[in-house]
Amino acid sequence: MILGGGASGLSLSLLTGAPIIESERTPGGHAVSTEIDGYTFDRGPHIIFSRSKLLLECMVNSLGKNVHESTRNNKVFVRGKLLKYPIENDLAGLNQSDKIKCLIGYVEAQIANAGGLRQTRDLADWFNNSFGIDLTELYFRPYNEKVWKVPLENLSMTWSERIPRPPLEDVVRSAMGEKTEGYVHQLHYHYPLNGGYSALMRAWAMAIDPNLLNLDEAVLKIETINGGLQVVTSKGMRTAKRIVSTIPLSHLPELMPEMPIAVIQAISRLRTNSTITVTVAFKGTDLNQWTAVYLPEVDYLPNRISFPTVFSPRNSPVGQFLVQAEITSPSLDNFKDMSDQCLIEHVVHGLRLNKLVSDEAEFVTAFVERYQLAYVVYTKGFEDDLALVVDWAKSLGIFLHGRFGSHNYLNVDGCLEQSIGLARQLGNGWTDEDLVKRFTQIGEV
């Protein structure tokens, strides 16, 4: 039995035939879209990309012909300048003083690393040793601390495994004005032509036997009974030998009265961040055609803005375009006294002030959405707490799965990869070829 019908639950059900219990009326979890008055937008920017050819092929093929392909055009906004993303591939865009300091600092860091002269005790050290102190203080520290709301020194080194380090030659060439590309796995991306990111979730959901997809059914209690597991829901009682839970870990203690105090304490130390999205519609033409802009400046609340109409031209009415601003916070309570109107005015003012949207683009409308759970945060020591929780759950026959269910910073390709691995672990012998066929069939339907 699978608890939760987000990307992880849906993909696992596709591969195992296990039933899903989902509290919402619409499956998809954090990957669902809002469609209102001709506008379509997601819970923050969602695009389809992957380092894995297999995962990318499975996701894209699921959509059949409902696909729009784009090339990344991301920017970093630093000290009033728009630089190419990733920033280390466009040091030439900085003012002369910053460019010289950042380039020298980067080269010095590479020399020191090669000679084993620098210690790496935490993520702050890792950034300094990988990119140089000046570039870290200019961009990497303020941006990451703005997103995660945790000092670099208190973030886990696990983050470093996710951040590519560019070749020294590329950084030097970029500082001299030569065009170089970084993070090439994101350079080309896909997105549903119609229906927002929800289209991918709908395609997966429609491929599941309707009798297995139990929607609008909340889990109220999980307990062990007679060597198995019993789940009490808003619609009755169910039993299973094994459960895969994508329920956010923070919710499990209230659902499992038998949970040991040490496990409860470990869960309480695992951090998640909330998100507020402000999606603004403008009349006119988006001449920039940016995919996203990263904003480290502390005086402007959004850490990132993205452009849903660039993902797909059908995400807004003809003659209009969307800009979505994303604001992270440890809790929505931090913004409970800030009205939607104040948030809209702040976002629009910043877009105009920083020339991220032209003065000629006419404001049409805006939508504010607040999500209690958006990001898992890898704080120092979270690995030990998570291992304790995972081991305890597994001893009961419960597999923790998905972004919030396993406290794992997964994009949808990561959710699919995790589902493939778990399906194989549970005895479903999917070959790569079989997987491609399965998801291609979904797109054909």
C-alpha positions in Angstrom: 0.0 0.0 0.0 1.3 3.4 -0.9 0.4 6.4 1.2 0.4 9.6 -0.9 -0.3 10.2 -4.5 2.4 12.7 -5.5 5.1 12.1 -8.1 6.7 9.4 -6.0 3.5 7.6 -5.1 2.2 7.7 -8.7 5.4 6.5 -10.3 5.8 3.6 -7.7 2.2 2.5 -8.3 2.8 2.4 -12.0 5.8 0.1 -11.5 4.3 -2.2 -8.7 0.5 -2.1 -9.1 0.2 -1.2 -5.5 -2.9 0.8 -4.4 -2.6 4.5 -3.4 -4.3 6.3 -0.5 -4.3 10.1 -1.3 -5.9 12.8 0.9 -6.4 15.3 -1.9 -9.0 15.1 -4.6 -6.3 15.6 -7.3 -3.1 13.5 -7.4 0.3 15.0 -8.0 1.3 16.4 -4.7 3.8 19.3 -5.0 3.9 18.8 -8.7 0.3 19.9 -9.4 -0.5 23.2 -11.3 -3.0 25.9 -10.9 -5.2 26.7 -13.9 -7.3 29.8 -13.6 -8.8 32.4 -16.0 -6.6 31.2 -18.8 -3.4 31.2 -16.7 -1.4 28.0 -15.8 1.4 28.0 -13.3 3.1 25.5 -10.9 4.1 25.6 -7.2 7.4 27.2 -8.1 9.2 26.5 -11.3 9.0 22.9 -12.4 10.8 21.7 -15.6 11.6 18.3 -17.0 15.4 17.6 -17.1 17.7 14.9 -15.9 21.3 13.8 -16.0 19.9 10.4 -16.7 19.0 9.6 -20.3 16.7 6.8 -19.1 14.7 9.0 -16.6 14.4 11.9 -19.1 13.1 9.5 -21.8 10.6 8.1 -19.5 9.2 11.5 -18.4 9.1 13.1 -21.8 7.6 10.0 -23.5 4.9 10.0 -20.9 3.6 13.2 -22.4 3.3 11.9 -26.0 3.0 15.0 -28.2 2.1 17.3 -25.4 5.7 18.6 -25.1 7.4 21.9 -25.4 11.2 22.0 -25.6 13.3 25.0 -24.5 16.9 26.1 -24.0 17.9 27.4 -20.6 18.3 31.1 -20.4 18.9 31.7 -16.7 20.4 34.8 -15.1 22.0 35.8 -11.8 21.2 39.3 -10.6 24.2 40.7 -8.7 24.7 44.3 -7.8 22.4 45.6 -10.4 23.9 43.4 -13.2 22.4 40.4 -15.0 24.9 37.7 -15.4 24.6 34.4 -17.1 23.9 31.3 -14.9 25.8 29.7 -13.5 27.7 32.8 -12.4 31.2 31.2 -12.6 30.6 30.9 -16.4 30.1 34.7 -16.8 32.6 36.5 -14.6 33.1 38.9 -17.5 29.7 40.4 -16.6 30.9 41.7 -13.3 32.3 45.1 -12.8 36.1 45.3 -13.2 36.9 45.2 -9.5 34.7 42.3 -8.7 35.8 40.4 -11.8 39.5 40.6 -10.8 38.9 39.7 -7.2 36.6 36.7 -8.0 39.0 35.4 -10.7 42.1 35.7 -8.6 40.2 34.1 -5.6 39.0 31.3 -7.8 42.5 30.5 -9.2 44.0 30.7 -5.7 41.4 28.3 -4.4 42.3 25.8 -7.1 46.0 26.1 -6.4 45.4 25.6 -2.7 43.2 22.6 -3.2 45.7 21.0 -5.5 48.4 21.4 -2.8 46.1 20.2 0.0 46.5 23.5 1.8 42.9 24.2 2.8 40.7 22.4 5.3 37.0 21.6 4.6 35.1 21.5 7.8 31.7 22.7 6.6 29.8 23.9 3.5 31.2 27.4 3.9 34.7 26.0 3.7 33.6 23.9 0.7 32.3 27.0 -1.2 35.4 29.0 -0.3 37.7 26.1 -1.4 35.8 25.4 -4.6 35.0 28.9 -5.9 37.1 31.3 -3.8 36.2 33.5 -0.9 35.2 36.6 -3.0 32.8 34.7 -5.3 31.3 32.9 -2.3 30.7 36.2 -0.4 29.4 37.9 -3.6 26.9 35.2 -4.5 27.0 31.7 -3.1 26.6 32.7 0.6 23.9 35.3 0.3 21.9 33.2 -2.2 22.0 29.9 -0.4 21.3 31.6 3.0 18.4 33.4 1.5 16.9 30.2 0.1 17.6 27.8 3.1 17.5 30.4 5.9 20.5 28.7 7.5 24.1 29.9 7.7 26.4 28.1 5.3 28.3 26.8 8.3 25.2 25.0 9.5 24.4 23.3 6.3 25.3 19.7 5.6 28.2 18.8 3.3 25.7 16.6 1.5 24.8 19.7 -0.5 28.2 19.7 -2.1 27.5 16.5 -3.9 24.8 18.2 -5.9 26.8 21.2 -7.1 29.1 20.7 -10.1 32.5 22.4 -10.1 33.4 24.0 -13.4 36.8 23.4 -15.1 39.3 26.1 -14.3 39.8 26.8 -18.0 36.1 27.5 -18.4 36.1 30.0 -15.6 39.2 31.8 -16.9 37.8 31.9 -20.5 34.5 33.3 -19.2 36.2 36.0 -17.3 38.0 37.0 -20.6 34.6 37.3 -22.3 34.4 33.9 -24.0 31.1 32.1 -23.9 31.1 28.9 -21.9 28.3 26.7 -20.6 27.9 25.1 -17.2 25.4 22.6 -15.7 24.8 21.3 -19.2 22.3 18.7 -18.0 19.9 21.6 -17.5 20.8 23.4 -20.8 17.9 21.9 -22.7 14.7 21.1 -20.9 11.1 20.0 -21.6 7.7 21.1 -20.2 4.1 20.1 -21.1 2.8 22.2 -23.9 -0.7 22.2 -22.3 -1.8 21.8 -18.7 1.3 22.9 -16.8 3.4 20.3 -14.9 0.2 18.7 -13.8 -0.1 17.2 -17.3 2.8 14.8 -16.4 1.1 13.9 -13.1 -2.3 13.4 -14.9 -0.6 11.1 -17.5 0.8 8.9 -14.8 -2.5 8.9 -12.8 -4.6 8.0 -15.8 -2.3 5.0 -16.5 -3.1 3.6 -13.0 -6.2 1.3 -12.5 -8.9 3.7 -11.1 -9.7 1.0 -8.5 -6.1 1.5 -7.1 -6.2 5.3 -6.9 -8.1 6.2 -3.8 -8.5 10.0 -3.7 -10.0 12.3 -1.0 -9.1 9.7 1.6 -7.0 11.0 4.6 -4.8 8.7 6.7 -5.8 9.1 10.3 -3.7 6.4 12.0 -1.0 3.8 11.3 -0.4 0.9 13.7 1.1 -2.5 13.9 -1.3 -5.4 14.3 -0.8 -9.2 14.1 2.6 -8.9 12.4 1.3 -6.5 9.8 0.2 -2.9 9.4 -3.3 -1.4 9.8 -4.1 2.0 8.3 -7.2 3.9 9.6 -8.5 6.4 7.0 -11.3 8.8 6.7 -13.2 6.1 4.7 -12.5 3.0 6.7 -9.7 0.6 7.7 -7.1 -1.1 5.5 -4.4 -3.7 6.3 -1.1 -4.4 4.5 2.0 -6.4 5.0 4.2 -3.5 3.8 3.6 0.2 3.4 5.4 2.8 1.3 4.8 6.2 3.0 5.3 9.5 1.1 3.5 11.3 4.0 5.7 14.2 5.2 7.8 12.9 8.1 6.7 15.8 10.3 3.1 14.3 10.2 4.0 10.8 11.1 4.3 11.2 15.0 0.6 12.2 15.2 -0.4 9.3 13.0 1.7 6.7 14.9 1.2 6.7 18.6 3.6 3.8 19.0 6.6 5.8 17.7 9.5 5.9 20.2 10.5 9.2 21.7 14.0 9.0 20.1 12.4 8.8 16.6 10.0 11.6 17.4 13.0 13.8 18.5 15.0 12.9 15.4 12.0 13.9 13.1 11.6 17.2 15.0 15.2 18.1 14.1 14.7 17.6 10.4 14.1 21.0 8.8 11.7 21.9 6.0 11.0 25.3 4.4 7.7 26.8 3.3 7.2 28.8 0.1 5.1 31.7 -1.0 4.6 32.1 -4.8 3.5 35.4 -6.3 2.5 34.9 -9.9 2.0 38.1 -11.9 0.4 38.5 -15.3 1.6 41.3 -17.6 0.1 42.5 -20.8 2.7 42.8 -23.6 5.6 40.8 -25.0 8.3 39.3 -22.8 11.3 40.4 -24.9 13.9 38.8 -22.5 12.6 35.2 -22.7 14.5 34.3 -19.5 13.8 30.9 -17.9 14.7 32.1 -14.4 16.6 34.8 -12.5 18.4 34.1 -9.2 18.3 37.0 -6.7 20.8 37.0 -3.8 20.0 40.6 -2.7 18.6 40.6 0.9 16.3 43.6 0.5 14.1 41.9 -2.1 12.1 39.0 -0.7 12.0 36.6 -3.7 15.1 34.4 -4.1 14.1 33.4 -7.6 11.8 34.6 -10.3 10.7 32.3 -13.2 8.7 32.8 -16.4 6.0 30.2 -16.9 5.1 31.5 -20.4 8.6 30.7 -21.5 8.1 27.1 -20.2 5.1 26.9 -22.5 3.5 29.8 -24.5 0.1 28.3 -23.6 0.5 29.1 -19.9 -1.0 32.5 -20.4 -3.5 34.2 -22.8 -2.1 35.5 -26.1 -0.6 38.9 -25.7 0.3 38.3 -22.0 3.1 36.7 -20.0 3.6 35.5 -16.5 6.4 36.1 -13.9 6.4 34.0 -10.8 8.3 35.1 -7.7 9.3 32.5 -5.1 9.8 33.4 -1.4 11.1 30.8 1.0 10.7 30.8 4.8 11.1 28.4 7.7 7.4 28.7 8.3 4.4 30.4 6.8 3.8 32.0 10.2 6.7 34.3 9.4 4.4 36.0 6.8 1.0 35.7 8.5 0.9 39.4 9.0 1.8 40.2 5.4 -1.3 40.4 3.2 -1.5 39.0 -0.3 -1.8 42.6 -1.6 1.4 43.7 0.2 3.3 40.7 -1.3 2.1 41.6 -4.8 3.0 45.2 -4.4 6.5 44.3 -3.1 7.1 41.8 -5.9 5.9 44.1 -8.7 7.8 47.1 -7.3 11.1 45.0 -7.3 10.5 43.7 -10.8 10.1 47.3 -12.0 12.9 48.8 -9.9 15.5 46.2 -11.0 14.4 46.3 -14.6 13.4 42.7 -14.6 10.1 43.6 -16.3 9.9 46.7 -18.5 7.9 49.7 -17.5 5.9 49.2 -20.8 4.5 45.8 -19.6 1.1 46.5 -18.1 0.1 44.8 -14.9 -3.0 42.7 -15.3 -3.5 40.5 -12.2 -1.7 38.4 -9.7 -2.1 35.3 -7.6 -0.6 34.4 -4.3 -0.2 30.9 -3.1 1.3 29.7 0.2 2.7 26.2 0.7 3.7 24.9 4.2 6.0 22.3 2.7 8.2 23.1 -0.3 11.8 22.2 0.4 13.7 19.9 2.6 16.8 21.5 4.2 20.0 19.5 4.7 21.2 20.8 8.1 24.4 19.6 9.7 23.9 16.1 11.2 20.5 15.4 9.5 22.0 12.2 8.0 22.2 10.6 11.5 18.6 11.6 12.4 17.3 10.4 9.1 19.0 7.1 9.4 17.5 6.5 12.8 14.0 7.2 11.4 14.5 5.1 8.3 15.7 2.1 10.2 12.9 2.2 12.7 10.3 2.5 10.0 11.8 -0.3 8.0 11.7 -2.6 11.1 7.9 -2.2 10.9 7.7 -2.9 7.2 7.3 0.8 6.3 9.5 2.2 3.4 9.9 6.0 3.5 9.7 7.4 0.0 9.6 10.7 -1.9 10.8 14.3 -1.2 9.0 14.8 2.1 8.4 11.2 3.0 12.1 10.3 3.0 13.5 13.9 3.6 15.3 13.8 0.3 15.7 16.8 -1.9 14.3 15.2 -5.1 13.1 16.7 -8.3 10.6 14.6 -10.2 13.3 12.7 -12.0 14.7 11.9 -8.6 11.3 10.7 -7.5 11.1 8.4 -10.5 14.6 7.1 -10.0 13.8 6.4 -6.3 10.6 4.6 -7.4 12.5 2.4 -9.9 15.0 1.4 -7.3 12.3 0.6 -4.7 10.2 -1.3 -7.2 13.2 -3.4 -8.1 14.0 -3.9 -4.4 10.5 -5.1 -3.8 10.9 -7.7 -6.5 9.6 -6.1 -9.7 12.2 -6.9 -12.4 12.0 -3.8 -14.6 14.8 -3.6 -17.2 15.6 -0.2 -18.6 14.1 -1.2 -21.9 10.9 -2.3 -20.2 10.7 1.1 -18.4 11.0 3.0 -21.6 8.2 0.9 -23.2 6.0 1.4 -20.2 6.2 5.2 -20.1 6.1 5.4 -23.9 2.8 3.5 -23.8 1.4 6.1 -21.3 2.2 8.9 -23.8 0.6 7.1 -26.7 -2.7 6.8 -24.8 
